[in-house]
Amino acid sequence: MTTTVGAPLSLLEDASFVREAIWPLMARDDPRPLEPPPSTLVRRRRPDGRLVAEIAFPGGERAFAKLYPEVASAVAAHEIHRRLWAGGLGRAPHLVPEPLGLLPDHGVLVLSAAEGEQLEAPPSGSLEGFRAAGRWLAALHGSGADPGASEDEAQGVLRLARRAAAATAVRPELEEVVRALLDVLAERWSRVAAGAERAPTHGRFSAEHVYVAPGSVTAVDLDRAALADPAKDAGELLHRLRWNAGKRRGRVPEDVDAAGEAFVREYLRSSRFALATLEYHWSFSIVWTLLVLASKHRPGKGWEERSGFLLAELGAVPRRCDALLA
């Protein structure tokens, strides 16, 4: 039975709650009073009810607090961070946010703030940040840490099938297109399936989740971390990097190509995993985005305007993978 948290989304903006419940997790043995009071910047409100907030304390300390609509979700996220932190990613240079504490009565997880600058995508200069992201991902995959969850490939296929059904319900005229997309995935999986491996994975790896500082790299948003095929993380980053750059202009700038290449080559140099199934996972991410486009009405930025770019991306994945993995 699911236990629902009754806390309102405004809880993390309540200075009294932050002072009395969150500050002790930050301060530990520090008896300083909080004067002036802490300030809260709400970073993200998710459709499922989750809220992410950055809390700044008077002494310069920062923490991230995540509020979940269900106790079980908060507990699971805390356990993932605890396991990864203890499993090798609690020491620089490759880090995850330290789990400072769990407030189960409120469904709140408190994490240390990531140090450094968020990875810029598309890059405006040096590609070192993308090389650092490749090294971080190699460190995660090679850590041997157990996130406490294991991805069920059958569930992934089922989610894709449900998304495909939703797309054709909204746009029946795309039934043949959707069927063709699923056929492409099936064919690409059949060619690379023997190379699938298992490792601790991020689960939603993209440039926006990586922070680079002198001497350290931290990745955030680890709620979906699980034992899975490591190529999934690389495929997700490559798709999101190119999609975010190309969805408005219909093309991908050269610096984005260079960033993706820098990321993959540094990963391969630093990792024992060969990304043998990259073609499939990269393709899966593109097909998922196509199905999301088809299942929602978004005037000016929907299927008609953006599917052409994604279909071209899907067609080019085998060639791009051959070049990157050569």
N, C-alpha and C positions, 0 to 999 in steps of 0.2 A: 504494500500500500504506500502510495506516495505521500510524503508529508510536505505540505505547502507552507511556505514562510509567509507570515502576515505582514512583514515589514514593508512600509511604503518605499517607493523609489527615492523619496526625499531624505531617507535615513542618513545617507552618507554626506548630506549637506547640513546635517544637524551638528553644530559645533559642540554641543553637550555630549552627544553620542561619541563623536570623534575623541573628545578629551577623556571621557571616562572609559571607553571600551577599546579604542584603537591606540591611543597614545601609550598605554602601559605595554603594549606589544612592541612598540618602537623603542620606548625608553629603557625597558628592562629594569636595570637597577638605578636608573637616573631619576632622582627625586624632583627635578626641576618642575615648577609649575608652568603651565602653558599661558604665557602672557607675552604678546597679544594672542588671541585665539587662533587656531589653525584655519586654513582656508582650503576649500574643496573646489576642484575644477572637474566637472563631469565630462569625461572624454567621449563616452559612447553609451547610447541606450539601444539595446538590441530588441528586435521584434518579439523574441521569446521571453522578455522580461528581465534579462540580465542587464546589469549596469556596471560600467567600469569608471572609476573616479581616481584622479590623482589628488593626494592630500599633501599640502605643504605645511610644515611646522615652523614655528618661529625661529628655531636654531638653524634652519636650512635643511633639516631632514625631510625626505620625501618618501611616501609609500603609495602603493596602489591598492585600492580596495575594490573587490568585485562582489556585487550583491546578486544572489541567485534566487529565482522564484521557488526553488525546491531544495530542501535540506540535503537530499542525496546528491544533487549536482555539486553543491558546495563541498561536501565531504570528499567526493570523487576527485574534484580538482585539487583540493589540498593534498590528497594522497599522491596524485601524479607529481606535483611539485616536490613533495617530500622525498619521493623515491628518486627522482632525477637529480635533485640537489645532493642527496647522499650517495648517488651512484656515479659520481665523477664530475658532475656539472655544477658543483658548489665551489670550485677552485678556478681562479683565472688561469689561462685567458678565456676559456670557453664556459659560459655561465648560463644558468636559468635564474629567474628571480627567486630569492630566498623566501620560503614560506614562513612568515613571521607569526602567523596564528590563524586559527579558525574560530569564528563566533557562530556556532551552529544554531543557536536560538534565533539568530537573525539572518542566517544564510549568507554570512559575509566571510570572505577569504581575504586576508591581508598579506601583501607581498612587498618585498623590497622593490624600489624603483630601479629600472634599468639605467645604467650610466651610459653617457655618450650621446651621439647623434643618431637619429633614425636613418636607416639606409635610404638614400635618395634614389628614387626610380621615377622617370629615367635619370641616369647619372648626369651631373653637370660638370664633372671633371674627372678626377682619378677613379680608376676601377678597383682600387685597393679594397674598398668596402665590400664589393662583390666577391673578391678573393677571400676576404675575412669570413663572409657568409658561407662560402664553400668549406672553409676550414672548420667553422662551427658545426656545420651539418655533418661533416666527416667525424668530428669528435663525438657528437651525439650517437651516430650510427655505430661507432666503434666502442662506445662506452661500456656496453654489456649491461647497462641499467635496465631494470624491469619496471616499466611505467605502471604495471598493475592491470593493464588492459591489453587485449589481443584482438586485432582487427579480424573480423569474419568476412572473407571475400564474398561469400554468398549474400551477406547483408548489403554489401556495397552494390552488388548487381541488382538486388531487390530495390534499393533506393533509386537506382538508375531507371529501372523498369517503371517504378511509380512516377518518376519525373517525366518519363516518356509518355505515359498514359495521360498525365495532366496536360502535357503539351498538345497531344492530339485531341483531347477533349476541348481545349480552347480553340485550336486550329485544325479541324478535321482535314483540311486540304493539304496539310503537311504530313499525313500519315506515311506516304511513300518515302518522303525525305527522312523522317524519323527512323523508319525501318532500315533505310540505307546506312544511316549513322551507326545504328547498333550492329549492323553487319560489318562495317569497317572495324569497329572495336573487337568484335569476335575474331575477325581474321587476323588482326594485329596481335591479339593475345595468343592465338594459336601458334604464331611464329616465334614468340619470345617466352612463353610460359615456363619452359624448362630452365630459364635463367633466373626465375623469381627467388628472392632470398628473404631473410627475416632479421629484423633489427629494431631497436627502439626508434620510433619515428616521431616527428613533430605533429603531423596530422593536418596542419594547415599552414605550411611554410610559404612565406612570401616576403618580399623585400620590406614591407611595412612592419614586419614583426622582428626585425633585426636592428640592434643598436650597437654602434661601434665607438669605442673609447680607446685612448692610448692604453695599451696593455690588456684589453679585454673586449670580448664580443658577447652580447647577451641576446637571446631570443625570447620573445614573450608569446602570450596567447597559446598556452600548451594544453588547454583543456581536452583536446582530442588526441594527445600523445598516446601511442599504443605500439605494440609489437606488430610490424607490418613490413611490406616490401620497401626497402629504402629508396628505390627509384621513384616512389610516389611523391616524396618531398621535393625531389629535383624537378619532376614534371610539373608539379603545382607552381613552383617558383617561376619556371620558364614561361608557363602559360600566362600567369598573372602579370609578369613583367611586360610581356609583349602585348597583352590585351589592354592593360592600363595605358600603354603608350599609343596603341593603334586604333582604339575604338572610336576616337573622335576624328582622327585625320585619315583613317583608312590605310595607313601604312606604318611601318616601324622604322624609326630613325636608326642610323648606323651605330650610334653610341649604345643603343639598347641591345643590338646584336652583339656588340663588343662586351657588354656587361654580362650577358648570358654565357658567352664563351669563356670569359674570365672566371665566372662562378663554377662552371662545369669542369674546366681544366684544373682549377685549384682543388676542387673536390676529389677528382680522380687522382691527383698527385698525393693527396693527404689520406685517402681512404683505401681500405682493402676491398670495398665493394665496386663492382664494375658497371653498375647501372644498366645491366643487360636488358631490363624491361622498360627502359626510359621511353621508348617509342609508344608503348601501350599507355603508360600513365600520363604522359603528356597529351596523348590523344583523348584519353578519358576526361581530363580536365576541360579540354576544348568542347567535347560533346556535351558535357554537363552544362557549360555556359550557353551553348546553343539551345539546349532544352529549356533552360531558364528563360531565355529570350522568347522562345515560342510559347511558353505557358503564361506569360504576363503581357498585358497591354501597356506599352510605354511609348506614348506618342513622341516621335522625334528621335527616339533612341531604342527602338525595338527591333523586331525581326527584319523588317524591310530595310532598315538603315544599316544594320550591323552584321547580319548573317553572312553577307558576302565575304567580309574580311575573315570571319572565323572559319568559313568553309575553305578558303584559300589556305589559312593556317593549318587546318587539318590535313589538307592534301600535301603540304610541304614538310610535315613532321618526319617522315622516313628519311628524306634527303638531309634535313637538318641534323637528325640524330646520327646518321652516318658520318657527317662532317665533325660533329662534336666528339664522338667517341673514337674517332680514327686514331 
